[in-house]
Amino acid sequence: MGQWTSAVGAAQLARQLKSQQDRPAGPGSRRPPAYRALADGIRLLVLEGRVPVAARLPAERELALALSVSRTTVAAAYEALRTEGFLESRRGAGSWTAVPAGNPLPARGLEPLPPEALGSMIDLGCAALPAPEPWLTRAVQGALEELAPYAHTHGDYPAGLPALRSMLAERYTARGIPTMPEQIMVTTGAMGAIDAICHLFAGRGERIAVESPSYANILQLMREAGARLVPVAMADGLAGWDMDRWRQVLRDAAPRIAYVVADFHNPTGALADDDQRRRLVEAARSAGTVIVADETMNELWLDPDVEMPRPVSAFDPAGSTVITVGSASKAFWAGMRIGWVRAAPDVIRSLVAARAYADLGTPVLEQLAVHWLFGTGGWEQAVDLRRGQARDNRDALVAAVRRELPDWEFEVPRGGLTLWVRTGGLSGSRLAEAGERVGVRVPSGPRFGVDGAFEGYVRLPFTVGGAVAEEAAVRLAAAARLVRSGGTVGAEAPRTFVA
């Protein structure tokens, strides 16, 4: 990596290092030399994602003062990190965090398994549930009844079907966000929406600020578009965003856009509160950064007493700072590839004009199916069914993991579809590899970070429940034993499991 894209202050780094020191040491462990303990602490912060990759570290003298250690200790720690590939330096530019080129990154991840592989493999890679029947069938039948008038046209609607755009605008207005149909473009899923936004606002080489961790497929989409990703570490646990870090990144890195998931963040499940949303919009407006707010999880609250904050766009009445992305894929069914963008009319016009060189439009039949769901109340009933499925799966998975892997750490989110798990010091990449041997497919933490961070994590989605969730935890425990023992392929074989 050629240069740093963010910075971490001496006081902030000292606080994070102290939180590590407060953790109980393992039995029989020896205290390492001071420089080694400091180097290991910084390395762990990078691998956990609490200090982003490509973050400039404090000067040696500054950090020594903040930690009350000698400058020689800090210099030796920095040199050890450089030797190991976790630090890069350049005269006049300082030192910034990195991840060694040989650090293991999973080769497979979030694409769903083919159906024929599901007999012997439990798939925890894709955060998607089966369709909420009978609502899918009813929606398609309703769409077929409305198809005839559209069949007599060319079928290309680059902005989306006018009836669906109007209904989406009405739904935003009902949430307290006055919206005209001219502010809506229907897309092929949320991925299609974000891809179009990135191409419009962030050309090759532009900086995009992203939460750290963030949704793996979006990170890869942005990398392939040539963006320079600027990671912003999340607050601890389920506390949402760390606004001090966001203000610093927006001020110092001046990213063109910032991609955020405020509602049951993927993968952590965090829910940003009203104050965080307001402060982020204000900071972005001051920096000239456009916020892309991904709302694909916003209807998936799982506990009945959850009070949902206002949408991010509610804090941008002028409509110049926030672009909102929604989708039917998470709340309804991943096979329903309907997404949408809400933005200022001039932005929508630009997105629609650019679409002539992409996919021309979104399938008409699927748009009619979503329109039928919205218009008949079927959407609300289907999403309520989806919440029940996800809630039951969450509770079953949490209980099973706590029983089989008591040293794994996580906080239980109150919505969304994912559990973000610290794996008791084990390598997430090696767990993913071992999991494939024993019949459970799980994406490792580095898939959700920038340049290999979050090695000590895995993401577990709420896609299986009951006996399948229990078996998944048993297989994860078997994978953990393989990693701890350095086991070889074939040490444990997957069992065929029929749900």
N, C-alpha and C positions, 0 to 999 in steps of 0.2 A: 504494500500500500504506500503510495507516494506522499501522503500528507494527512494531517489530522483534520477532522471535520467537526469536532466538539472539544470541550475541555472540562476537566474536573478540578475543582478547587482543593487546596490543601486541607481546609477545615472539613469539607464534605468527605474527602477520602479518609481522613483520620477517623471520622465518626463511623464510616462503614467498616474500617479495619477493626475498630474497637468492638463492633457488634459481633465480629468473628471470634474475637478473644473471649467474649462472654459465653460462647458455646462450650459445653463440657467436653473435656478431652477424653479420648478413648482409653480403655484400660491398658495399663502398662506403657503408655506413650511417653516419650522423652521430649523435653523441651529443646527445640532446635536452636542454633545460633540466631541472634537477633536479626541479622541480615536475611537469613534463610526464611525465618518466620515472616518477615515483611514481604519478601519476594513471593512466598507461597500465598500469603493473604491477598496480594494484588492479583496474582494469577487466578485464584479462586473467584475473585470478584469479576474478572473478565469472563471466565468460563460460565459463571452464573448469570452474566448479563447485567449485573448491578453497576458495573463500569463498562460502558460501551466499547466495542472495538473502534479504533481510530480516534480515541479520546486523548487529548494532550494531558499528560500528567504534570503535577506541580514541579517546579524546579527543586533540585535536591535540597537546597538550603531552606526553602519554604516548607517542604514536607518534614524535614528534620525538626524544625521549630514546632510544627503542629503536633508531631508525635512525641516530642521531648526525647529524641534520640540524637546520636551524633550524625553529622553529615556523611561521615565515612560509612555508617551503616546503610544509609539510603543509597549512597553511590554503589556500594557492593550489591545491594538488592537490585538496583537498576541494571547493573552489569550482568547479574545472574539471569534476569528476565530477558535481556538482549540475547544472551547465549542460548536460551531456551526457545527464542522466537516469539516471546510474548511482548516485546518492546522494540520499537524502531526509533532511531534518533537521527537527527541531522543538525549540523552546526548552524546555529542561528534560528532554527525552527523548533528546538526542544525535543522532547521524547513523547511518543504516543503509543497507546496499546495496540497489540496485534495478536494474531493467532498463528502458530507455526504452519507452514505450508503442508506439512505432513499430518496435521491434525485430522483424525478420521471424521469424515462427513458421510452421512448415510446416502447411499445411491438410490434408495427407493423411499417412498413416503406416502403422499396423500391421495394418490389416484386409487380408486376402488379396485378391489380384487375382482376377477371374472367370477361369475356365479358358480362355475364348475369347481372352483378352488375352495368353496366355503364349507365343504363337508369335513375337511381336515384342518382348516385354518380359521381361527377366529379373527375377524378383521376389525382392529381398532384404529385403522389408519384414516378412515374417512368419517368425518363428523356429519353423518346423514342418516336419517331414519327411513323405514319403508313408508309408502304413501298412506295417508290417513283415509282409508276407505270407510264408507262408500263414497266419500266426497270427490275423489279423483274421477271415478266412473261417472258420477252425476254431473261433474263439471264438463267432462268431455262430451257427454250426451247433450247437455245444454248448449255447448259450443256448436255442435253439429246442427242443431235446430236453427242457429243464427247464422250459419255459414253461407247460405245461398246468395244473399245480396253481394257478399264480398267475392264470391266465386266468379261473378260477372265482371270483375275489375282485374287489373294487372297483378294485384296482390302485394305490391311493394308500398310500404308505408314507413319511410325512413324515420319519422318521428314517433311512430306507433299509431295504432288505431285511434281515431278521434274519440270514440266512446270510452276507451280505456284511459286515455289521457285525461279526459274530463272527470272520470270517476276517481282517479288517483289525486287530481287536484282537489276534489271535494273531500277526500279523506285527510289530506294535509290541512285543509282549512278547518275541518272538524277537530283537529288536534291543536288548534290555535295558531296555525301558520298559514295566513291567507295566501292562496296559491291559485294561479290561472292555468288553464291547460297549456298555454304557451310556455310555461315554465317546466314542462314535463317532456322527457323523451323516454320511450320504452326501448329496452335493450335486450340482448340475449344474455340474460343472467347478470349478476352483479359484476362478474369478471369482465364481461363485455363493456359494462358501464365504466369501470375503473380504467380499463385499457384505453377507451376513447378519451377519457379525461387526461390521462398521462400523456398521450400523444398530442393533445391540444395545448396543455400547459407546461409540460416538462419534456423538452427535447433532449436528445442525447447529451449527456454530460451535466444536465441540470441536477440540482440537489433536491431530494425529497426526504422530509423528516418522517420517520416511522416510529411507532412505539416499539420498545424492545423488552419482551418479545412481541412478535406480530404474526399475522396470518401468513403461513408459509407460501401458499400459492400466489398471494399478492406480492410478496417480496420477490419471488422468482419472476413474476410478470414485469415488475419494475426493473429488475436487473437486466432482463432481456431487452427492455426498451432503452437500455443504456443509461439509466439514471444512476446518480451517486446517492446511495442511501445513507442518511444520517440518523443513527439510532438514538432514541431518547428512552432511558430506562423508566420502567413503570415504578410506581410507589410499591412499598412492601405489601405482600398479601393481596387483599381485595380492595385496597384503598384507592384504586384508580390511578390518576396521573400525578406525577411529581411536578408541580407547577413551577418550582424554582428551576428545575432542569429544562422544562419547556421554554421558559422565558429566555434562558441563557442560549439555548440552541437557536431559537428564532432570531435572537439579536445577533449572535456571532456568526452563524452559518448562513443566515438569510435564505432558507430553502424556498424554492418556487411554490411547492405545495407541501401539505402535511396530511398524511393518511392516518386516521384514527378510528377506533371502534369503541365508542363511548358506552354502548349498551351491551353488557355481558361479553366483554372483550374476549376475542379468540387469540390466544388459548387460555388466558388466566381466569376468565369469568368475572373480572372486575367490572363494577358499574360506577362510572364517573358521576359525581353529584352536580347539582345546579351551579354551585360556586365554581367548581373546576371548569365547567363548560363555559361559563361567562368569562372567566379569566383567560382561558385559552383563545376564545374568539377575540378578545380585546388585544392580547399579545400578537396574534396573527395579523390583525388589522394594522397594528403599529408597524409590523415588520414587512407588510406587503405580501404576506403568504396566504395562499388559498387553502382552506381546510376542506378535505374530502372526508365527510362523515359517513361511515359505513353503518347503516341501520339494519342490516340483515338479521340481527338477533333481537331487535327491540321489542318484539311481541312474545319472546320466549322467557317471560318470568315464570318461575316454577313454584315459588312459595306464594300463597294467596295474600299475604300481608305486605308484599313488596310495593313500595310507592315509587313509580317511575318518574325520574326527573324530566324536565322539559327537553324537547329536541334541541340539538346543538344549533340548528338554524333559527330557533326562537330568539337567540341572542345576537342575531344578525338581521335586524329588520330591514336594512337597506338591501340585503341580498348580494352584497359584493364580495363577501369573505368566505361564505360557507356553500359548498356543493354537497347535496345529500344523495346517497345511493341506497336504494332499497331492492328487495328481491323476494320472490315467492319460494326460492330454493330451500332456505333453512326453515322458515316457519311452516311451509306446506310440504314440498317434496322436491328433492334435488333434480328429479327428472323433469320438473316444470321449469324450463329455462327461460323464465321471464324476470327481468330486472328493470329498473328505471332510475332516471336521474331527475332530481329537482334542482333547478338553478335559475339564475336570471335569464330572461328571454334572449338576450344577445348571446349568452353562453350556449343555450340550447340551439339557437340558429347555427352557431359555429360547429357544434357537435354533429348536427344533422347534415350540414354541408360536407363535413369530412367523411361522413358515413358512406358516401357514394363510392369511396375507394376501399371500403372495408366489407361489410356484409349486407349492405343495402337496406336491411330491415329484419324484423323479428317475425317468426312464424305466426300467421294469422290465427290458426286454430288454437294455439296455446294462449294467445292474447284473449280470444273469446272465452276460453275456459276460465281464465282469471277474472275477466269481466263478469262472467256468470256467478262466480263465487262471491265477488264483492257485492253484486246486486241482489243476491237472494238471501244473504246471511249465512251462506255455506262456509265462507271464509272463517268467520268467528267460531263456528262449531268445529270446523276442521282444526283450527289452531288450538282450540281448547282441548281437543283430543290429543293433539301433538304434545301439549304441555303435560298432560297426564302420563303419556308414554315416557317422555324425557324425565319427568320427576321420579317415576317408579324405577327407571333404569339407573338414574343418578344414585338413588338411595341404595339399590342393590349393589352397584359397583363400589360405592364408598365402603359399605359394610364388608364386602369381600376383600378389598385391598387392605383395609385395616386389619382384618383377621390374618391374611396370608403374608402381608408385608408390613409389619408393625413399625419398622424403622423408616418407611417412606413418609414424607411430609407433604401436606397439602391443606388448603382451606376450601371448604365446600361452598361453591358459588350458589347464589340464589336464583340463577337463571342461566340461559345459554345452553350449550351442548358439550362443554369440555371441562376437564379437570386437569390442572397443571401441577405436576407432581415432581418433588425433589426426591431423587432415588437413593438416598442414604449414602452418597459418595460414589455410587457406581456410574460408569460411563453410559450415557443414554445411547450413544452410537453402538456400543458393544451390546447393550440390552436389546436394541432393535435387531441386531444381527443374530443374537442368541434366541430371540423370540421366534424368528422365522424357523429355527431348528425344532422348537418345541411346539409350534402350532399356534402362535399368537402374533399378529402383525401390529406393531406399534411404532409411531413416528418418534424419533429422538428429538431432544430439545434443540440441537443446532439447526434443525430445519426452520425454526421459528425465530432465529436470531440473524444477525449480520456477521458474516465471516466466521462462523463456527462457535459463537457464544452459546451458553446454556447446555454445556456438555453434561451437566449433572441433572438433567430433567427429561421427562417424557410427557406427552400429552395423551390423556385417556378420554375419549368421547363417550357420551351417554347413548351409545347405539345398541347396546345389548343389555339384557336384564335377566332376572331370575337365575336359573341354573347355568345359562350361558355366561353371565357375569361372574358367577362363582368359579366356573371352569377357566375363564380368562384370567382371573387372579391366581389360580393354581398354576397356570402355565407361565404367568409373569414371574411367580416365585421360582419356578424351575429355571427360567432364563436368568434370574438373579443369581441362583446358585452356580450356574455355568460361568457367569462372568466372574464371580468371586474366586472360583476354583481354577479359572483359566481353562475350562473344559474344551474339548474338541468336538467337531461335528460328529453327531451320532451318539454323544454321551447321553442325551435324553431324546426320545423319539416322540413326535406328536401323536396324540390319540384322535381317532375319528370321533367326532361329536356331532350329534344330530339334535338340533334345538326342538 
